[in-house]
Amino acid sequence: MTQTSPIAKTISELLALLDGDTSALGAPGRADLSFDGLRDQIARTGEQLNGFGLGREDGIAIVLPNGAEMAAAFLGVANAATAAPLNPGYRADEFEFYLEDLEARAVVVQDGVDSPVREVAQRLNIPLIELQPASDGPAGTFSLTAGVSGVAERPGEAGADDVGLVLHTSGTTSRPKIVPLRQRNLIATAHNIRNTLNLTSADRCLNIMPLFHIHGVMAGILASVGAGGCTWCSPGFNAMQVFGWLRESKPSWYTAVPTMHQLILTRASRNADALVETNLRLIRSSSSSLPPTVMAELEETFGAPVIESYGMTEAAHQMSSNPLPPLERKPGSVGLPAGPEIAIMDEDGALLAMGQRGEVVIRGDNVTDGYRNNPEANASAYTRGWFRTGDQGVLDNDGYLTITGRLKEIINRGGEKISPREVDEALLQHPAIAQAVTFAMPHDRLGEEIAAAVVLRDGGDSDERAIRKFVGERIADFKTPRRIVILDEIPKGATGKVQRIGLAEKLGLAE
């Protein structure tokens, strides 16, 4: 089984030594694309971009639907320029903000697909690059056309210090910040994920993550194909189609956020035949905390270990991970350091001992050098070479990290500090509850009060009073939500993640 060289620092170096005949990308109803074919596609993309006058570190926004073409376009653009994947579901005003903030030199769109970004790019005088999928070719093959030509200032393949990917932070409490990730940051994370999961050319990943998300492009694409394995690219997450995709793609693993795992579980009982045919080596979860009850149900349903990892954009995704069996996986923990160094720091910048709670800080090859054009944010984000994640956590005596909340999300109820994740876990023990999100709502005397939004399981039946009584028997009274809203779906942010901050306003609980 081909393994990549540990000294690779760029996308082209990572893919250079992989077996050319094996599958790299797949998609529904399409032939797989081999690694030789993927390398040809990446090289052709670079040559075409250079012909449009675009080269290394020129920012190119990618606004494409999920799928193999998006995966190959990301790899091709990142290898020749700077890729800036954007959510194709943005409104015109959102596209305008991101394109201007990124100072995008061009926008890649799919030929024949209407999008507000077309009009916005035209208004901002940003060239459009039209991607035409090769309908009769293997998954992920395409051609590019544009109404511009020129000579790139920096043509050719990117070097280790060139910025390959830029993404914005989610911006829940302030203006989104631009995170530049160099080729060496990206490849460090690809190696880290490969090593954590023991990925080889025998592995096949079903990608259901959006590919404008760091989790999707890094774990679903770059780590998988970088290990010589194949990524089978779904057209976007749909819980009703996942079991059909499992049957067609025959993966050895998939990676997703907790809300996706929960939705998949709601469909499992109706797809017993597909479950019998599914043979997963592992399931990976990242991007937010996985409730232990969900972890246990996933393992029982699929008969595979669930590996919970901890990631963020500024670290090119993965920072820590629970290990594969036979090593211990600790439910509720995000595992051991899996790439960067991890420590716990107090407010004054002193590192804390094992067992003490404070801010999670990291440093390592995968960590960004700093936010773009934001010296104020960089001054507060770095302390003596450590990047401050904004997460509160604790390292136990075995070195396992538990995240106890976002520092800005900790609920301050009249001086009592409550971690919303602890309340989530109590809610999810209720047999009728499928999803739960705890958040702060304003209170005229206490400052903040506890509220929660829940989604019931199919066939589940309960009400606010009964749920409050159930939770009150499991956690202290002051931690029990004073309001519980039962919803069909919990509102999510642009990246598909639930954002606790601002949820009270969205649900009308902030008056």
Buried (B, 14 or more C-beta within 10 A) or exposed (E): EBEBEEEBBBBBBBBEBBBBEBBBBBBBEBBBBBBBBBBBBBBBBBBBBBBBBBBBBBBBBBBBBBBBBBBBBBBBBBBBBBBBBBBBBBEBEBBBBBBEBBBBBBBBBBBEBEBBBBEBBEEEEBBBBBBBBBEEBBBBBBBBEBEEEEEBEBBBBBBBEBBBBBBBBBEBEEEBBBBBBBBBBBBBBBBBBBBBBEBBBEBBBBBBBBBBBBBBBBBBBBBBBBBBBBBBBBBBBEBEBBBBBBBBBBBBBBBBBBBBBBBBBBBBEEBEEBBEEBEBBBBBBBBBBBBBBBBEBBBEBBEBBBBBBBBBBBBBBBBBBBBBEEEEBBBBBBBBBBBBEBBBBEEEEEBBEEEEBBBBBBBBBBBBBBBBEBEEBBEEBBBEEBBBBBBBBBBEEEEBBBBBBBBEBBBEBEEEEBBBBBBBBBBBBBEBBBBBBBBBBBBEEBEBBBBBBBBBBEEBEBEBEEBBEBBBEBBEEEBBBBBBBBEEEBEEBBBBBBBBBBBBEEBEBEE
